[in-house]
Amino acid sequence: MAFIALFVSVLSGAGFYVRSVRQQVAQLQDSLQCVQEKKYILHSGQTFTAYDDYLSLFGLKDVKEYPYFQIHPHLGWLVLWGPQYHHPNWHNDGDSARLMPTITERWAPDSATPELIAMRGSELFYNGRRNNDIRLTFMKGLRPDSLFTFIGVYRFSMSQSDTTHIVWEKVADECNLQHLELLEQLRN
């Protein structure tokens, strides 16, 4: 009888051990999957040292023309945008302390005539409304410690923009690089 009791206790201990190991393996797999997924997520505040550093995430290499404005190679409504904070011609103003909930863009170079500024502002406004793009925004010069800061996912603000200035509103702080197609739902 003692042998049977010992056998049952060993068997139940082994069963408990196996369940415990399975549970730990499942938790480890979940953790690894979570870590792997995080590696594909851009977070607001993440920094990059050059255009190529973030453009390469989208398969774009050695971009020579307009590295600050690239249309995603497979999603024509998705723009990879690297505007310069307080640009002398475009201005790109906003609340840098809160990582730019909105970006106000207005084209107004010192050398341009008021008529040219008005014409260009009108063109930009109507193009913004028509294109209805989503912009993954990597602001250049926002922070002194890096050249580019990913500040979020933006769309054209229909209510705040007009022909004198364009307002881009933040619609997401993060972006999953493996599911960019889901960003289309954020369009106007």
TORNU-267847 format. One record per residue (C-alpha): residue number from 1; x negated, y, z negated. Coordinates in steps of 0.001 Angstrom, whole numbers, plus 500000, padded with zeros to 6 digits. Each point is the difference from the previous one (the first is absolute). Layout:
+-----+--------+--------+--------+
|  nr |      x |      y |      z |
+-----+--------+--------+--------+
| NUM |      X |      Y |      Z |
...
+-----+--------+--------+--------+
This chain:
+-----+--------+--------+--------+
|  nr |      x |      y |      z |
+-----+--------+--------+--------+
|   1 | 500000 | 500000 | 500000 |
|   2 | 497158 | 502388 | 499166 |
|   3 | 498514 | 499246 | 503425 |
|   4 | 503243 | 500974 | 501759 |
|   5 | 500279 | 503222 | 497966 |
|   6 | 496382 | 500859 | 500877 |
|   7 | 500638 | 499186 | 503658 |
|   8 | 503158 | 502198 | 500080 |
|   9 | 498222 | 502905 | 498300 |
|  10 | 497042 | 499762 | 502413 |
|  11 | 502391 | 499826 | 502951 |
|  12 | 502041 | 502988 | 498816 |
|  13 | 496767 | 501940 | 499309 |
|  14 | 498789 | 499203 | 503527 |
|  15 | 503352 | 501129 | 501434 |
|  16 | 499773 | 503260 | 498057 |
|  17 | 496406 | 500493 | 501193 |
|  18 | 500981 | 499394 | 503649 |
|  19 | 502909 | 502481 | 499738 |
|  20 | 497717 | 502544 | 498365 |
|  21 | 497346 | 499606 | 502732 |
|  22 | 502668 | 500296 | 502743 |
|  23 | 501330 | 503155 | 498386 |
|  24 | 496498 | 501507 | 499782 |
|  25 | 499274 | 499103 | 503640 |
|  26 | 503287 | 501622 | 501087 |
|  27 | 499174 | 503141 | 498028 |
|  28 | 496506 | 500084 | 501508 |
|  29 | 501427 | 499612 | 503516 |
|  30 | 502452 | 502852 | 499344 |
|  31 | 497157 | 502179 | 498700 |
|  32 | 497810 | 499218 | 503007 |
|  33 | 502848 | 500758 | 502392 |
|  34 | 500630 | 503283 | 498198 |
|  35 | 496293 | 500953 | 500200 |
|  36 | 499896 | 499050 | 503673 |
|  37 | 503123 | 502065 | 500742 |
|  38 | 498599 | 503005 | 498101 |
|  39 | 496969 | 499951 | 502267 |
|  40 | 502372 | 500804 | 502891 |
|  41 | 501796 | 502855 | 498258 |
|  42 | 498974 | 503634 | 500368 |
|  43 | 500613 | 501964 | 496799 |
|  44 | 500416 | 503744 | 499659 |
|  45 | 496675 | 501379 | 498780 |
|  46 | 497865 | 497341 | 501731 |
|  47 | 496931 | 501604 | 501603 |
|  48 | 498050 | 499500 | 503229 |
|  49 | 496738 | 501555 | 501122 |
|  50 | 500672 | 500338 | 503749 |
|  51 | 502722 | 499697 | 502635 |
|  52 | 498596 | 496624 | 501062 |
|  53 | 500396 | 498643 | 496470 |
|  54 | 503772 | 500209 | 500088 |
|  55 | 500556 | 499733 | 503766 |
|  56 | 498252 | 496618 | 500018 |
|  57 | 502767 | 498667 | 497702 |
|  58 | 502266 | 500327 | 503052 |
|  59 | 497571 | 498513 | 502538 |
|  60 | 498775 | 503381 | 501280 |
|  61 | 496231 | 500199 | 500381 |
|  62 | 497685 | 502786 | 501192 |
|  63 | 502823 | 502479 | 500684 |
|  64 | 498420 | 503037 | 501650 |
|  65 | 503030 | 502092 | 501030 |
|  66 | 502359 | 501287 | 497333 |
|  67 | 499050 | 497670 | 497135 |
|  68 | 502216 | 502141 | 497743 |
|  69 | 503119 | 499086 | 502029 |
|  70 | 500268 | 496432 | 501249 |
|  71 | 503144 | 498162 | 500989 |
|  72 | 500045 | 496446 | 498670 |
|  73 | 499010 | 497606 | 502838 |
|  74 | 503177 | 497890 | 499674 |
|  75 | 502545 | 502270 | 498305 |
|  76 | 500474 | 503153 | 502092 |
|  77 | 501973 | 501803 | 497281 |
|  78 | 497223 | 499584 | 497394 |
|  79 | 497276 | 502651 | 499864 |
|  80 | 496726 | 499725 | 498094 |
|  81 | 499521 | 503614 | 498973 |
|  82 | 496859 | 501514 | 498481 |
|  83 | 500763 | 503720 | 499654 |
|  84 | 497576 | 502346 | 498295 |
|  85 | 501273 | 501601 | 496817 |
|  86 | 500262 | 503792 | 500470 |
|  87 | 498890 | 499771 | 503622 |
|  88 | 499237 | 503481 | 501414 |
|  89 | 502409 | 499542 | 502956 |
|  90 | 502576 | 497504 | 498665 |
|  91 | 499909 | 500976 | 496298 |
|  92 | 501433 | 496677 | 498646 |
|  93 | 501126 | 501363 | 496661 |
|  94 | 501500 | 498133 | 497066 |
|  95 | 499673 | 499062 | 496346 |
|  96 | 496643 | 498236 | 499879 |
|  97 | 500299 | 499234 | 496268 |
|  98 | 503035 | 497790 | 500737 |
|  99 | 498442 | 498536 | 503166 |
| 100 | 502197 | 502030 | 502335 |
| 101 | 503696 | 499079 | 499601 |
| 102 | 500386 | 502156 | 503117 |
| 103 | 497545 | 501350 | 502539 |
| 104 | 500809 | 503321 | 501634 |
| 105 | 498307 | 500287 | 503346 |
| 106 | 499993 | 503202 | 502012 |
| 107 | 497856 | 500727 | 503004 |
| 108 | 498697 | 503541 | 499667 |
| 109 | 496379 | 500563 | 501050 |
| 110 | 498667 | 503501 | 499314 |
| 111 | 499232 | 500453 | 503702 |
| 112 | 503506 | 499080 | 501264 |
| 113 | 502603 | 502579 | 500947 |
| 114 | 503325 | 500017 | 498145 |
| 115 | 501711 | 498941 | 503246 |
| 116 | 497701 | 497004 | 500409 |
| 117 | 500492 | 499021 | 496346 |
| 118 | 503787 | 500200 | 500416 |
| 119 | 499906 | 497958 | 503240 |
| 120 | 497785 | 497330 | 498447 |
| 121 | 502094 | 499891 | 496813 |
| 122 | 503137 | 499439 | 502029 |
| 123 | 498314 | 497248 | 502033 |
| 124 | 498761 | 498240 | 496842 |
| 125 | 503411 | 500197 | 498335 |
| 126 | 501887 | 498475 | 502934 |
| 127 | 497325 | 497339 | 500546 |
| 128 | 500177 | 499047 | 496314 |
| 129 | 503769 | 499595 | 500159 |
| 130 | 499872 | 498013 | 503243 |
| 131 | 497084 | 497717 | 499092 |
| 132 | 501325 | 499199 | 496528 |
| 133 | 496731 | 498300 | 499127 |
| 134 | 498735 | 498631 | 496731 |
| 135 | 496525 | 501113 | 498951 |
| 136 | 497541 | 498135 | 497833 |
| 137 | 498138 | 503016 | 498665 |
| 138 | 496315 | 500083 | 499069 |
| 139 | 499370 | 503611 | 498908 |
| 140 | 496499 | 501260 | 500706 |
| 141 | 498415 | 502193 | 497324 |
| 142 | 502796 | 499675 | 497437 |
| 143 | 497590 | 498905 | 497285 |
| 144 | 496372 | 501053 | 499675 |
| 145 | 498865 | 496414 | 499264 |
| 146 | 501011 | 498558 | 503387 |
| 147 | 500602 | 500959 | 503580 |
| 148 | 503392 | 498284 | 500407 |
| 149 | 502728 | 499143 | 497502 |
| 150 | 502962 | 497830 | 500916 |
| 151 | 502896 | 502051 | 498672 |
| 152 | 502951 | 498023 | 501316 |
| 153 | 502572 | 499364 | 502689 |
| 154 | 501679 | 503104 | 501456 |
| 155 | 502834 | 500912 | 502315 |
| 156 | 501159 | 503209 | 501644 |
| 157 | 502321 | 501970 | 497714 |
| 158 | 503029 | 500987 | 502050 |
| 159 | 501357 | 502273 | 497257 |
| 160 | 496800 | 501868 | 499084 |
| 161 | 498338 | 500428 | 503404 |
| 162 | 500631 | 502725 | 502529 |
| 163 | 498156 | 501643 | 502900 |
| 164 | 497655 | 501892 | 497642 |
| 165 | 498778 | 496996 | 498028 |
| 166 | 500288 | 496219 | 499864 |
| 167 | 500556 | 498214 | 496707 |
| 168 | 499024 | 496362 | 499575 |
| 169 | 501618 | 498309 | 497008 |
| 170 | 498497 | 497067 | 498159 |
| 171 | 502237 | 496932 | 500155 |
| 172 | 497637 | 497411 | 498475 |
| 173 | 496817 | 499937 | 497909 |
| 174 | 498965 | 496526 | 501164 |
| 175 | 499789 | 498169 | 503270 |
| 176 | 499697 | 496256 | 500567 |
| 177 | 497705 | 499565 | 503005 |
| 178 | 501427 | 496541 | 500669 |
| 179 | 503546 | 501351 | 500390 |
| 180 | 499669 | 503324 | 501794 |
| 181 | 503148 | 499288 | 502008 |
| 182 | 502043 | 500575 | 496829 |
| 183 | 498962 | 503665 | 500033 |
| 184 | 502344 | 500579 | 502919 |
| 185 | 502861 | 499948 | 497496 |
| 186 | 498607 | 503255 | 498547 |
| 187 | 500535 | 501980 | 503192 |
| 188 | 502714 | 502677 | 500160 |
+-----+--------+--------+--------+
